[in-house]
Amino acid sequence: MADTTLPAALAHQDIHLFSEETLRKQLETAETKLGYKLVHFFVDEHGVLSKIVTNQVEQFYLSPSGGTLRDKNFNLVTYSARYDMYKGLGRL
């Protein structure tokens, strides 16, 4: 899961700015690997989810059973029952 540097022309695509809406949008076409949905978001120089557009995008892993989002090292980034696709609370 290597870092991906975006060309400046693509950096404006805010599908990679983390929000519940952009997460749901990415999940419509997200690849599933070992039970995780693979999604991609802008990160800052420390690899942390960015609130602004950057030139760096990282891969994150969403566990649809449990609602946890993990970074490339599988560290817990965020949890929300709304992201749990199986409990009926969020129904992504």
GROMACS elastic network, one bead per residue, 0.5 to 0.9 nm:
[ bonds ]
;  ai    aj funct       b0    kb
    1     4     6  0.89072   500
    1    58     6  0.80133   500
    1    59     6  0.66910   500
    1    72     6  0.65869   500
    2    58     6  0.76657   500
    2    59     6  0.80837   500
    2    72     6  0.85845   500
    3    56     6  0.71617   500
    3    57     6  0.65843   500
    3    58     6  0.56215   500
    3    59     6  0.77331   500
    4    55     6  0.85529   500
    4    56     6  0.61524   500
    4    57     6  0.54973   500
    4    58     6  0.64815   500
    4    59     6  0.85998   500
    5    55     6  0.57845   500
    5    57     6  0.64382   500
    5    58     6  0.88969   500
    6     9     6  0.79560   500
    6    10     6  0.61304   500
    6    11     6  0.59686   500
    6    54     6  0.85762   500
    6    55     6  0.53465   500
    6    56     6  0.62946   500
    6    57     6  0.71765   500
    7    10     6  0.55167   500
    7    11     6  0.64511   500
    7    55     6  0.72901   500
    8    11     6  0.51371   500
    8    12     6  0.76273   500
    8    55     6  0.70398   500
    9    12     6  0.68314   500
    9    13     6  0.86808   500
   10    13     6  0.58480   500
   10    55     6  0.87598   500
   11    14     6  0.77794   500
   11    16     6  0.87771   500
   11    42     6  0.89231   500
   11    53     6  0.65281   500
   11    54     6  0.66458   500
   11    55     6  0.59555   500
   11    56     6  0.84243   500
   12    15     6  0.88781   500
   12    16     6  0.89811   500
   12    53     6  0.66719   500
   12    54     6  0.86095   500
   13    16     6  0.66098   500
   13    17     6  0.82003   500
   13    53     6  0.82273   500
   14    17     6  0.50696   500
   14    18     6  0.84192   500
   14    22     6  0.80038   500
   14    41     6  0.89700   500
   14    42     6  0.87832   500
   14    52     6  0.89184   500
   14    53     6  0.71534   500
   15    18     6  0.76411   500
   15    19     6  0.88739   500
   15    21     6  0.87478   500
   15    22     6  0.53255   500
   15    23     6  0.80449   500
   15    25     6  0.76041   500
   15    26     6  0.74355   500
   15    40     6  0.86619   500
   15    41     6  0.77560   500
   16    19     6  0.87607   500
   16    22     6  0.69532   500
   16    23     6  0.84226   500
   16    26     6  0.86147   500
   16    39     6  0.86658   500
   16    40     6  0.60909   500
   16    42     6  0.54919   500
   16    53     6  0.79760   500
   16    57     6  0.74485   500
   17    22     6  0.69568   500
   17    23     6  0.88397   500
   17    40     6  0.88493   500
   17    41     6  0.57488   500
   17    42     6  0.57886   500
   17    43     6  0.87263   500
   17    49     6  0.81399   500
   17    50     6  0.70502   500
   17    51     6  0.66041   500
   17    52     6  0.68688   500
   17    53     6  0.66887   500
   18    21     6  0.81291   500
   18    22     6  0.61612   500
   18    23     6  0.66678   500
   18    40     6  0.87300   500
   18    41     6  0.60207   500
   18    42     6  0.73944   500
   18    49     6  0.70229   500
   18    50     6  0.74610   500
   18    51     6  0.72236   500
   19    22     6  0.52767   500
   19    23     6  0.60695   500
   19    24     6  0.85474   500
   20    23     6  0.51143   500
   20    24     6  0.61690   500
   20    25     6  0.86267   500
   20    82     6  0.87851   500
   20    83     6  0.84487   500
   21    24     6  0.52071   500
   21    25     6  0.62162   500
   21    26     6  0.87386   500
   22    26     6  0.61211   500
   22    27     6  0.85178   500
   23    26     6  0.52247   500
   23    27     6  0.61998   500
   23    28     6  0.89586   500
   23    39     6  0.74165   500
   23    40     6  0.87768   500
   23    41     6  0.89014   500
   23    83     6  0.89604   500
   24    27     6  0.50655   500
   24    28     6  0.66858   500
   24    83     6  0.86481   500
   24    92     6  0.64542   500
   25    28     6  0.55346   500
   25    29     6  0.78225   500
   25    30     6  0.89235   500
   26    29     6  0.58959   500
   26    30     6  0.57767   500
   26    38     6  0.86989   500
   26    39     6  0.63352   500
   26    40     6  0.80434   500
   27    31     6  0.81592   500
   27    37     6  0.70952   500
   27    38     6  0.81103   500
   27    39     6  0.72227   500
   27    92     6  0.78828   500
   28    92     6  0.87601   500
   30    37     6  0.58892   500
   30    38     6  0.57101   500
   30    39     6  0.63019   500
   31    36     6  0.82978   500
   31    37     6  0.58240   500
   31    38     6  0.55463   500
   31    39     6  0.79793   500
   32    35     6  0.60934   500
   32    36     6  0.54354   500
   32    38     6  0.61256   500
   33    36     6  0.52778   500
   33    37     6  0.64701   500
   33    38     6  0.70791   500
   33    61     6  0.88863   500
   34    37     6  0.85441   500
   35    62     6  0.87593   500
   35    63     6  0.69007   500
   35    64     6  0.78416   500
   35    65     6  0.86946   500
   36    61     6  0.55971   500
   36    62     6  0.53629   500
   36    64     6  0.67914   500
   36    65     6  0.88685   500
   37    60     6  0.82235   500
   37    61     6  0.56454   500
   37    62     6  0.50205   500
   37    63     6  0.65281   500
   37    64     6  0.71009   500
   38    59     6  0.66089   500
   38    60     6  0.58881   500
   38    62     6  0.65351   500
   39    58     6  0.84129   500
   39    59     6  0.57347   500
   39    60     6  0.52300   500
   39    61     6  0.62700   500
   39    62     6  0.73040   500
   40    57     6  0.62601   500
   40    58     6  0.54854   500
   40    60     6  0.57573   500
   40    61     6  0.85738   500
   41    49     6  0.68069   500
   41    50     6  0.78872   500
   41    56     6  0.83393   500
   41    57     6  0.52768   500
   41    58     6  0.56869   500
   41    59     6  0.67214   500
   41    60     6  0.73532   500
   42    47     6  0.85686   500
   42    48     6  0.82908   500
   42    49     6  0.60367   500
   42    50     6  0.55328   500
   42    51     6  0.80060   500
   42    52     6  0.76382   500
   42    53     6  0.63131   500
   42    54     6  0.59320   500
   42    55     6  0.74343   500
   42    56     6  0.56770   500
   42    58     6  0.64162   500
   43    46     6  0.74032   500
   43    47     6  0.50526   500
   43    48     6  0.50177   500
   43    51     6  0.82291   500
   43    52     6  0.85294   500
   43    53     6  0.82545   500
   43    54     6  0.67265   500
   43    55     6  0.82907   500
   43    56     6  0.58077   500
   43    57     6  0.58175   500
   43    58     6  0.65070   500
   44    47     6  0.53236   500
   44    48     6  0.54801   500
   44    49     6  0.64655   500
   44    50     6  0.53258   500
   44    51     6  0.86404   500
   44    52     6  0.85785   500
   44    53     6  0.89386   500
   44    54     6  0.67783   500
   44    55     6  0.86661   500
   44    56     6  0.71063   500
   44    57     6  0.87825   500
   45    48     6  0.74785   500
   45    54     6  0.89562   500
   45    56     6  0.80307   500
   46    49     6  0.89106   500
   47    50     6  0.83738   500
   47    56     6  0.84868   500
   47    57     6  0.87387   500
   47    58     6  0.74607   500
   47    71     6  0.84838   500
   48    71     6  0.84671   500
   48    77     6  0.85037   500
   49    52     6  0.89608   500
   49    58     6  0.86844   500
   49    77     6  0.84030   500
   50    53     6  0.70702   500
   50    54     6  0.74471   500
   51    54     6  0.89922   500
   53    56     6  0.84713   500
   54    57     6  0.76329   500
   58    71     6  0.79194   500
   58    72     6  0.72669   500
   59    71     6  0.69013   500
   59    72     6  0.60440   500
   60    69     6  0.67261   500
   60    70     6  0.56365   500
   60    72     6  0.57507   500
   60    73     6  0.89452   500
   60    74     6  0.81901   500
   60    77     6  0.89373   500
   61    68     6  0.80969   500
   61    69     6  0.55818   500
   61    70     6  0.50454   500
   61    71     6  0.63512   500
   61    72     6  0.73810   500
   61    74     6  0.75353   500
   62    65     6  0.86709   500
   62    66     6  0.87888   500
   62    67     6  0.68115   500
   62    68     6  0.57145   500
   62    70     6  0.63625   500
   62    83     6  0.81723   500
   63    66     6  0.59154   500
   63    67     6  0.55946   500
   63    68     6  0.53448   500
   63    69     6  0.64734   500
   63    70     6  0.81261   500
   63    83     6  0.82331   500
   63    84     6  0.75900   500
   63    85     6  0.88804   500
   64    67     6  0.54512   500
   64    68     6  0.74431   500
   64    69     6  0.89685   500
   64    83     6  0.64771   500
   64    84     6  0.51015   500
   64    85     6  0.52156   500
   64    86     6  0.71627   500
   64    92     6  0.87277   500
   65    68     6  0.80646   500
   65    83     6  0.82344   500
   65    84     6  0.52422   500
   65    85     6  0.61010   500
   65    86     6  0.58810   500
   65    87     6  0.78648   500
   66    79     6  0.79712   500
   66    80     6  0.81170   500
   66    81     6  0.70441   500
   66    83     6  0.74437   500
   66    84     6  0.50344   500
   66    85     6  0.78891   500
   66    86     6  0.80259   500
   66    87     6  0.83776   500
   67    78     6  0.83804   500
   67    79     6  0.55716   500
   67    80     6  0.53506   500
   67    81     6  0.55039   500
   67    82     6  0.68387   500
   67    85     6  0.73851   500
   68    76     6  0.69371   500
   68    77     6  0.75100   500
   68    78     6  0.59180   500
   68    80     6  0.66526   500
   68    81     6  0.83936   500
   68    83     6  0.72629   500
   68    84     6  0.78180   500
   69    74     6  0.84959   500
   69    75     6  0.84974   500
   69    76     6  0.61884   500
   69    77     6  0.54926   500
   69    78     6  0.53020   500
   69    79     6  0.62088   500
   69    80     6  0.86404   500
   69    83     6  0.86805   500
   70    73     6  0.75063   500
   70    75     6  0.52517   500
   70    77     6  0.51178   500
   70    78     6  0.71880   500
   70    79     6  0.89493   500
   71    75     6  0.54511   500
   71    76     6  0.67184   500
   71    77     6  0.63216   500
   72    75     6  0.74469   500
   73    76     6  0.89237   500
   74    77     6  0.85043   500
   76    79     6  0.77374   500
   79    82     6  0.86473   500
   79    83     6  0.76489   500
   80    83     6  0.55117   500
   80    84     6  0.72021   500
   81    84     6  0.51679   500
   81    85     6  0.85210   500
   81    87     6  0.80106   500
   81    89     6  0.64617   500
   81    90     6  0.67915   500
   82    85     6  0.76589   500
   82    87     6  0.89472   500
   82    88     6  0.86062   500
   82    89     6  0.57147   500
   82    91     6  0.74215   500
   82    92     6  0.78396   500
   83    86     6  0.89953   500
   83    89     6  0.81334   500
   83    90     6  0.58541   500
   83    91     6  0.76028   500
   83    92     6  0.67180   500
   84    87     6  0.60596   500
   84    88     6  0.75400   500
   84    89     6  0.69733   500
   84    90     6  0.61513   500
   84    91     6  0.71697   500
   84    92     6  0.76985   500
   85    88     6  0.64513   500
   85    89     6  0.75024   500
   85    90     6  0.61109   500
   85    92     6  0.56266   500
   86    89     6  0.78611   500
   86    90     6  0.82295   500
   86    91     6  0.70662   500
   87    90     6  0.74929   500
   87    91     6  0.77774   500
   88    91     6  0.54329   500
   88    92     6  0.89953   500
